[in-house]
Amino acid sequence: MPTGAIIDLYLLSEPLSVSAMISILMLIGIVVHLLQKHKKPAHQ
């Protein structure tokens, strides 16, 4: 499912800064998770 389209629809139907902040936080969480997965913390 195209997550971008869902976020766009959500922002269009509810143009509040709260929904924008939630989507941004979700994106940041995904990026951080991917970066941590990529980094392999066991390789200190």
mmCIF file of the N, C-alpha and C atoms, coordinates in Angstrom:
data_MODEL
# 
_entry.id   MODEL 
# 
loop_
_atom_site.group_PDB 
_atom_site.id 
_atom_site.type_symbol 
_atom_site.label_atom_id 
_atom_site.label_alt_id 
_atom_site.label_comp_id 
_atom_site.label_asym_id 
_atom_site.label_entity_id 
_atom_site.label_seq_id 
_atom_site.pdbx_PDB_ins_code 
_atom_site.Cartn_x 
_atom_site.Cartn_y 
_atom_site.Cartn_z 
_atom_site.occupancy 
_atom_site.B_iso_or_equiv 
_atom_site.pdbx_formal_charge 
_atom_site.auth_seq_id 
_atom_site.auth_comp_id 
_atom_site.auth_asym_id 
_atom_site.auth_atom_id 
_atom_site.pdbx_PDB_model_num 
ATOM 1   N N  . MET A 1 1  ? 0.841  -1.193 0.000  1.00 0.00 ? 1  MET A N  1 
ATOM 2   C CA . MET A 1 1  ? 0.000  0.000  0.000  1.00 0.00 ? 1  MET A CA 1 
ATOM 3   C C  . MET A 1 1  ? 0.877  1.245  0.000  1.00 0.00 ? 1  MET A C  1 
ATOM 4   N N  . PRO A 1 2  ? 0.538  2.224  -0.826 1.00 0.00 ? 2  PRO A N  1 
ATOM 5   C CA . PRO A 1 2  ? 1.328  3.463  -0.885 1.00 0.00 ? 2  PRO A CA 1 
ATOM 6   C C  . PRO A 1 2  ? 1.115  4.306  0.360  1.00 0.00 ? 2  PRO A C  1 
ATOM 7   N N  . THR A 1 3  ? 2.090  4.272  1.248  1.00 0.00 ? 3  THR A N  1 
ATOM 8   C CA . THR A 1 3  ? 1.945  5.006  2.504  1.00 0.00 ? 3  THR A CA 1 
ATOM 9   C C  . THR A 1 3  ? 1.865  6.509  2.250  1.00 0.00 ? 3  THR A C  1 
ATOM 10  N N  . GLY A 1 4  ? 2.597  6.995  1.243  1.00 0.00 ? 4  GLY A N  1 
ATOM 11  C CA . GLY A 1 4  ? 2.577  8.420  0.954  1.00 0.00 ? 4  GLY A CA 1 
ATOM 12  C C  . GLY A 1 4  ? 1.179  8.899  0.607  1.00 0.00 ? 4  GLY A C  1 
ATOM 13  N N  . ALA A 1 5  ? 0.444  8.102  -0.173 1.00 0.00 ? 5  ALA A N  1 
ATOM 14  C CA . ALA A 1 5  ? -0.912 8.490  -0.555 1.00 0.00 ? 5  ALA A CA 1 
ATOM 15  C C  . ALA A 1 5  ? -1.816 8.530  0.670  1.00 0.00 ? 5  ALA A C  1 
ATOM 16  N N  . ILE A 1 6  ? -1.626 7.565  1.569  1.00 0.00 ? 6  ILE A N  1 
ATOM 17  C CA . ILE A 1 6  ? -2.450 7.534  2.785  1.00 0.00 ? 6  ILE A CA 1 
ATOM 18  C C  . ILE A 1 6  ? -2.174 8.777  3.622  1.00 0.00 ? 6  ILE A C  1 
ATOM 19  N N  . ILE A 1 7  ? -0.897 9.128  3.753  1.00 0.00 ? 7  ILE A N  1 
ATOM 20  C CA . ILE A 1 7  ? -0.547 10.316 4.545  1.00 0.00 ? 7  ILE A CA 1 
ATOM 21  C C  . ILE A 1 7  ? -1.117 11.565 3.882  1.00 0.00 ? 7  ILE A C  1 
ATOM 22  N N  . ASP A 1 8  ? -1.041 11.628 2.538  1.00 0.00 ? 8  ASP A N  1 
ATOM 23  C CA . ASP A 1 8  ? -1.590 12.786 1.818  1.00 0.00 ? 8  ASP A CA 1 
ATOM 24  C C  . ASP A 1 8  ? -3.087 12.901 2.060  1.00 0.00 ? 8  ASP A C  1 
ATOM 25  N N  . LEU A 1 9  ? -3.800 11.784 1.952  1.00 0.00 ? 9  LEU A N  1 
ATOM 26  C CA . LEU A 1 9  ? -5.244 11.807 2.190  1.00 0.00 ? 9  LEU A CA 1 
ATOM 27  C C  . LEU A 1 9  ? -5.533 12.238 3.620  1.00 0.00 ? 9  LEU A C  1 
ATOM 28  N N  . TYR A 1 10 ? -4.757 11.736 4.557  1.00 0.00 ? 10 TYR A N  1 
ATOM 29  C CA . TYR A 1 10 ? -4.959 12.079 5.965  1.00 0.00 ? 10 TYR A CA 1 
ATOM 30  C C  . TYR A 1 10 ? -4.736 13.576 6.191  1.00 0.00 ? 10 TYR A C  1 
ATOM 31  N N  . LEU A 1 11 ? -3.669 14.100 5.579  1.00 0.00 ? 11 LEU A N  1 
ATOM 32  C CA . LEU A 1 11 ? -3.372 15.522 5.751  1.00 0.00 ? 11 LEU A CA 1 
ATOM 33  C C  . LEU A 1 11 ? -4.432 16.379 5.061  1.00 0.00 ? 11 LEU A C  1 
ATOM 34  N N  . LEU A 1 12 ? -4.957 15.907 3.930  1.00 0.00 ? 12 LEU A N  1 
ATOM 35  C CA . LEU A 1 12 ? -5.973 16.683 3.213  1.00 0.00 ? 12 LEU A CA 1 
ATOM 36  C C  . LEU A 1 12 ? -7.287 16.681 3.986  1.00 0.00 ? 12 LEU A C  1 
ATOM 37  N N  . SER A 1 13 ? -7.657 15.524 4.529  1.00 0.00 ? 13 SER A N  1 
ATOM 38  C CA . SER A 1 13 ? -8.929 15.442 5.249  1.00 0.00 ? 13 SER A CA 1 
ATOM 39  C C  . SER A 1 13 ? -8.826 16.087 6.623  1.00 0.00 ? 13 SER A C  1 
ATOM 40  N N  . GLU A 1 14 ? -7.632 16.157 7.181  1.00 0.00 ? 14 GLU A N  1 
ATOM 41  C CA . GLU A 1 14 ? -7.447 16.722 8.514  1.00 0.00 ? 14 GLU A CA 1 
ATOM 42  C C  . GLU A 1 14 ? -6.210 17.609 8.524  1.00 0.00 ? 14 GLU A C  1 
ATOM 43  N N  . PRO A 1 15 ? -6.312 18.814 7.965  1.00 0.00 ? 15 PRO A N  1 
ATOM 44  C CA . PRO A 1 15 ? -5.132 19.687 7.850  1.00 0.00 ? 15 PRO A CA 1 
ATOM 45  C C  . PRO A 1 15 ? -4.755 20.315 9.180  1.00 0.00 ? 15 PRO A C  1 
ATOM 46  N N  . LEU A 1 16 ? -4.368 19.469 10.131 1.00 0.00 ? 16 LEU A N  1 
ATOM 47  C CA . LEU A 1 16 ? -3.949 19.972 11.436 1.00 0.00 ? 16 LEU A CA 1 
ATOM 48  C C  . LEU A 1 16 ? -2.462 19.721 11.607 1.00 0.00 ? 16 LEU A C  1 
ATOM 49  N N  . SER A 1 17 ? -1.818 20.572 12.363 1.00 0.00 ? 17 SER A N  1 
ATOM 50  C CA . SER A 1 17 ? -0.386 20.393 12.599 1.00 0.00 ? 17 SER A CA 1 
ATOM 51  C C  . SER A 1 17 ? -0.139 19.109 13.381 1.00 0.00 ? 17 SER A C  1 
ATOM 52  N N  . VAL A 1 18 ? -1.157 18.651 14.125 1.00 0.00 ? 18 VAL A N  1 
ATOM 53  C CA . VAL A 1 18 ? -1.002 17.433 14.923 1.00 0.00 ? 18 VAL A CA 1 
ATOM 54  C C  . VAL A 1 18 ? -0.805 16.233 14.009 1.00 0.00 ? 18 VAL A C  1 
ATOM 55  N N  . SER A 1 19 ? -1.632 16.118 12.976 1.00 0.00 ? 19 SER A N  1 
ATOM 56  C CA . SER A 1 19 ? -1.509 14.972 12.069 1.00 0.00 ? 19 SER A CA 1 
ATOM 57  C C  . SER A 1 19 ? -0.177 15.027 11.332 1.00 0.00 ? 19 SER A C  1 
ATOM 58  N N  . ALA A 1 20 ? 0.257  16.227 10.962 1.00 0.00 ? 20 ALA A N  1 
ATOM 59  C CA . ALA A 1 20 ? 1.541  16.366 10.284 1.00 0.00 ? 20 ALA A CA 1 
ATOM 60  C C  . ALA A 1 20 ? 2.672  15.938 11.211 1.00 0.00 ? 20 ALA A C  1 
ATOM 61  N N  . MET A 1 21 ? 2.596  16.345 12.471 1.00 0.00 ? 21 MET A N  1 
ATOM 62  C CA . MET A 1 21 ? 3.629  15.968 13.429 1.00 0.00 ? 21 MET A CA 1 
ATOM 63  C C  . MET A 1 21 ? 3.650  14.459 13.627 1.00 0.00 ? 21 MET A C  1 
ATOM 64  N N  . ILE A 1 22 ? 2.468  13.828 13.681 1.00 0.00 ? 22 ILE A N  1 
ATOM 65  C CA . ILE A 1 22 ? 2.407  12.378 13.874 1.00 0.00 ? 22 ILE A CA 1 
ATOM 66  C C  . ILE A 1 22 ? 3.056  11.671 12.691 1.00 0.00 ? 22 ILE A C  1 
ATOM 67  N N  . SER A 1 23 ? 2.748  12.100 11.478 1.00 0.00 ? 23 SER A N  1 
ATOM 68  C CA . SER A 1 23 ? 3.327  11.442 10.297 1.00 0.00 ? 23 SER A CA 1 
ATOM 69  C C  . SER A 1 23 ? 4.840  11.645 10.257 1.00 0.00 ? 23 SER A C  1 
ATOM 70  N N  . ILE A 1 24 ? 5.299  12.838 10.628 1.00 0.00 ? 24 ILE A N  1 
ATOM 71  C CA . ILE A 1 24 ? 6.746  13.107 10.639 1.00 0.00 ? 24 ILE A CA 1 
ATOM 72  C C  . ILE A 1 24 ? 7.429  12.234 11.693 1.00 0.00 ? 24 ILE A C  1 
ATOM 73  N N  . LEU A 1 25 ? 6.804  12.114 12.870 1.00 0.00 ? 25 LEU A N  1 
ATOM 74  C CA . LEU A 1 25 ? 7.393  11.271 13.915 1.00 0.00 ? 25 LEU A CA 1 
ATOM 75  C C  . LEU A 1 25 ? 7.452  9.823  13.464 1.00 0.00 ? 25 LEU A C  1 
ATOM 76  N N  . MET A 1 26 ? 6.413  9.362  12.759 1.00 0.00 ? 26 MET A N  1 
ATOM 77  C CA . MET A 1 26 ? 6.414  7.987  12.253 1.00 0.00 ? 26 MET A CA 1 
ATOM 78  C C  . MET A 1 26 ? 7.558  7.801  11.265 1.00 0.00 ? 26 MET A C  1 
ATOM 79  N N  . LEU A 1 27 ? 7.737  8.761  10.362 1.00 0.00 ? 27 LEU A N  1 
ATOM 80  C CA . LEU A 1 27 ? 8.817  8.655  9.375  1.00 0.00 ? 27 LEU A CA 1 
ATOM 81  C C  . LEU A 1 27 ? 10.177 8.648  10.072 1.00 0.00 ? 27 LEU A C  1 
ATOM 82  N N  . ILE A 1 28 ? 10.340 9.514  11.071 1.00 0.00 ? 28 ILE A N  1 
ATOM 83  C CA . ILE A 1 28 ? 11.615 9.561  11.802 1.00 0.00 ? 28 ILE A CA 1 
ATOM 84  C C  . ILE A 1 28 ? 11.865 8.228  12.497 1.00 0.00 ? 28 ILE A C  1 
ATOM 85  N N  . GLY A 1 29 ? 10.824 7.655  13.091 1.00 0.00 ? 29 GLY A N  1 
ATOM 86  C CA . GLY A 1 29 ? 10.979 6.374  13.769 1.00 0.00 ? 29 GLY A CA 1 
ATOM 87  C C  . GLY A 1 29 ? 11.400 5.279  12.804 1.00 0.00 ? 29 GLY A C  1 
ATOM 88  N N  . ILE A 1 30 ? 10.800 5.274  11.604 1.00 0.00 ? 30 ILE A N  1 
ATOM 89  C CA . ILE A 1 30 ? 11.164 4.260  10.603 1.00 0.00 ? 30 ILE A CA 1 
ATOM 90  C C  . ILE A 1 30 ? 12.609 4.450  10.177 1.00 0.00 ? 30 ILE A C  1 
ATOM 91  N N  . VAL A 1 31 ? 13.012 5.701  9.930  1.00 0.00 ? 31 VAL A N  1 
ATOM 92  C CA . VAL A 1 31 ? 14.392 5.969  9.487  1.00 0.00 ? 31 VAL A CA 1 
ATOM 93  C C  . VAL A 1 31 ? 15.380 5.538  10.565 1.00 0.00 ? 31 VAL A C  1 
ATOM 94  N N  . VAL A 1 32 ? 15.095 5.902  11.824 1.00 0.00 ? 32 VAL A N  1 
ATOM 95  C CA . VAL A 1 32 ? 16.002 5.539  12.919 1.00 0.00 ? 32 VAL A CA 1 
ATOM 96  C C  . VAL A 1 32 ? 16.099 4.025  13.032 1.00 0.00 ? 32 VAL A C  1 
ATOM 97  N N  . HIS A 1 33 ? 14.961 3.349  12.895 1.00 0.00 ? 33 HIS A N  1 
ATOM 98  C CA . HIS A 1 33 ? 14.963 1.890  12.992 1.00 0.00 ? 33 HIS A CA 1 
ATOM 99  C C  . HIS A 1 33 ? 15.815 1.286  11.884 1.00 0.00 ? 33 HIS A C  1 
ATOM 100 N N  . LEU A 1 34 ? 15.661 1.800  10.671 1.00 0.00 ? 34 LEU A N  1 
ATOM 101 C CA . LEU A 1 34 ? 16.442 1.269  9.550  1.00 0.00 ? 34 LEU A CA 1 
ATOM 102 C C  . LEU A 1 34 ? 17.932 1.552  9.754  1.00 0.00 ? 34 LEU A C  1 
ATOM 103 N N  . LEU A 1 35 ? 18.247 2.756  10.253 1.00 0.00 ? 35 LEU A N  1 
ATOM 104 C CA . LEU A 1 35 ? 19.655 3.089  10.468 1.00 0.00 ? 35 LEU A CA 1 
ATOM 105 C C  . LEU A 1 35 ? 20.263 2.186  11.532 1.00 0.00 ? 35 LEU A C  1 
ATOM 106 N N  . GLN A 1 36 ? 19.529 1.933  12.607 1.00 0.00 ? 36 GLN A N  1 
ATOM 107 C CA . GLN A 1 36 ? 20.044 1.064  13.663 1.00 0.00 ? 36 GLN A CA 1 
ATOM 108 C C  . GLN A 1 36 ? 20.217 -0.354 13.127 1.00 0.00 ? 36 GLN A C  1 
ATOM 109 N N  . LYS A 1 37 ? 19.293 -0.792 12.286 1.00 0.00 ? 37 LYS A N  1 
ATOM 110 C CA . LYS A 1 37 ? 19.392 -2.132 11.717 1.00 0.00 ? 37 LYS A CA 1 
ATOM 111 C C  . LYS A 1 37 ? 20.628 -2.214 10.814 1.00 0.00 ? 37 LYS A C  1 
ATOM 112 N N  . HIS A 1 38 ? 20.879 -1.132 10.072 1.00 0.00 ? 38 HIS A N  1 
ATOM 113 C CA . HIS A 1 38 ? 22.000 -1.107 9.134  1.00 0.00 ? 38 HIS A CA 1 
ATOM 114 C C  . HIS A 1 38 ? 23.334 -1.081 9.873  1.00 0.00 ? 38 HIS A C  1 
ATOM 115 N N  . LYS A 1 39 ? 23.349 -0.360 10.999 1.00 0.00 ? 39 LYS A N  1 
ATOM 116 C CA . LYS A 1 39 ? 24.605 -0.101 11.705 1.00 0.00 ? 39 LYS A CA 1 
ATOM 117 C C  . LYS A 1 39 ? 25.179 -1.355 12.354 1.00 0.00 ? 39 LYS A C  1 
ATOM 118 N N  . LYS A 1 40 ? 24.338 -2.268 12.806 1.00 0.00 ? 40 LYS A N  1 
ATOM 119 C CA . LYS A 1 40 ? 24.789 -3.458 13.543 1.00 0.00 ? 40 LYS A CA 1 
ATOM 120 C C  . LYS A 1 40 ? 25.558 -3.043 14.798 1.00 0.00 ? 40 LYS A C  1 
ATOM 121 N N  . PRO A 1 41 ? 24.841 -2.745 15.878 1.00 0.00 ? 41 PRO A N  1 
ATOM 122 C CA . PRO A 1 41 ? 25.485 -2.257 17.121 1.00 0.00 ? 41 PRO A CA 1 
ATOM 123 C C  . PRO A 1 41 ? 26.436 -3.278 17.727 1.00 0.00 ? 41 PRO A C  1 
ATOM 124 N N  . ALA A 1 42 ? 26.389 -4.542 17.312 1.00 0.00 ? 42 ALA A N  1 
ATOM 125 C CA . ALA A 1 42 ? 27.280 -5.560 17.869 1.00 0.00 ? 42 ALA A CA 1 
ATOM 126 C C  . ALA A 1 42 ? 28.705 -5.364 17.378 1.00 0.00 ? 42 ALA A C  1 
ATOM 127 N N  . HIS A 1 43 ? 28.889 -4.477 16.383 1.00 0.00 ? 43 HIS A N  1 
ATOM 128 C CA . HIS A 1 43 ? 30.220 -4.293 15.783 1.00 0.00 ? 43 HIS A CA 1 
ATOM 129 C C  . HIS A 1 43 ? 30.949 -3.123 16.441 1.00 0.00 ? 43 HIS A C  1 
ATOM 130 N N  . GLN A 1 44 ? 30.815 -2.992 17.773 1.00 0.00 ? 44 GLN A N  1 
ATOM 131 C CA . GLN A 1 44 ? 31.481 -1.867 18.439 1.00 0.00 ? 44 GLN A CA 1 
ATOM 132 C C  . GLN A 1 44 ? 32.967 -2.126 18.464 1.00 0.00 ? 44 GLN A C  1 
# 
